[in-house]
Amino acid sequence: MRKLRKDTVYHRKRLGEEVKIKKVELYIDGASRGNPGPAGVGVVIKNEAKKTIKEFYKYIGNTTNNIAEYNALVYGLQEALILGAEEVILNLDSELVAQQVKGEFRVKHPQIKPLFDQAIHLINGFKRFAVIHIGREKNKEADKLANKAINLSELKRQVE
C-alpha cells in the first residue's frame, strides 16, 4: 500500500465540508531501456497554482516505449480521478500518444489499442480535458520518476 505524503493537500476543507480538487495538470512519461526493455512510468500531478500535489512512479516490466507511455497515461488519469479532479490537462512529451488521444492519429498496434481504450474511458470521467504536446525539457520531473522506477527495479534484481 502506498503512503500519502503528509505535506501534500489532496482535499481542502471549507466550513466543515470537504471540497475536492477541481483542476489538475498531469505531466506523464513512460521510459523503456532497449525498446523493448525494462520500462517504467512517471506521473507528476500539479494543482492550478502549478504546485506538485502528487508524484507516482512504477516499474512495469519489459515493454516498448510507446506501451510505457500509454501505461503512464492510464496511471496518471487514475490518480487524478482518485483525487476527485473534475478537469485535467494532460502534458505529454510523446507526440504519438498526444495525437492519438486527440483523435488525430489512429491506433493500429494491437497491444496499444486496449490501453488507448482504457485511457479514453478514464478521460470520459472528467468534465473537461485538454491534451498538450510538450517538449522533453518541460517534462523532466516525470522523466526522472520513470527512470527512477527502472533504476530501483534493477537495484532490486542485483540484490536478489
Residue, then its C-alpha position, 0 to 999 in steps of 0.5 A: m500500500r502506498k503512503l500519502r505524503k503528509d505535506t501534500v493537500y489532496h482535499r481542502k476543507r471549507l466550513g466543515e465540508e470537504v471540497k475536492i480538487k477541481k483542476v489538475e495538470l498531469y505531466i506523464d512519461g513512460a521510459s523503456r531501456g532497449n525498446p523493448g526493455p525494462a520500462g517504467v512510468g512517471v506521473v507528476i500531478k500539479n494543482e492550478a497554482k502549478k504546485t506538485i500535489k502528487e508524484f507516482y512512479k512504477y516499474i512495469g516490466n519489459t515493454t516498448n516505449n510507446i506501451a510505457e507511455y500509454n501505461a503512464l497515461v492510464y496511471g496518471l488519469q487514475e490518480a487524478l480521478i482518485l483525487g476527485a479532479e473534475e478537469v485535467i490537462l494532460n502534458l505529454d512529451s510523446e507526440l504519438v500518444a498526444q495525437q492519438v488521444k486527440g483523435e488525430f492519429r489512429v491506433k493500429h498496434p494491437q497491444i496499444k489499442p486496449l490501453f488507448d481504450q482504457a485511457i479514453h474511458l478514464i478521460n470520459g470521467f472528467k468534465r473537461f480535458a485538454v491534451i498538450h504536446i510538450g517538449r522533453e525539457k518541460n517534462k523532466e520531473a516525470d522523466k526522472l520518476a520513470n527512470k527512477a522506477i527502472n533504476l530501483s527495479e534493477l537495484k532490486r534484481q542485483v540484490e536478489 
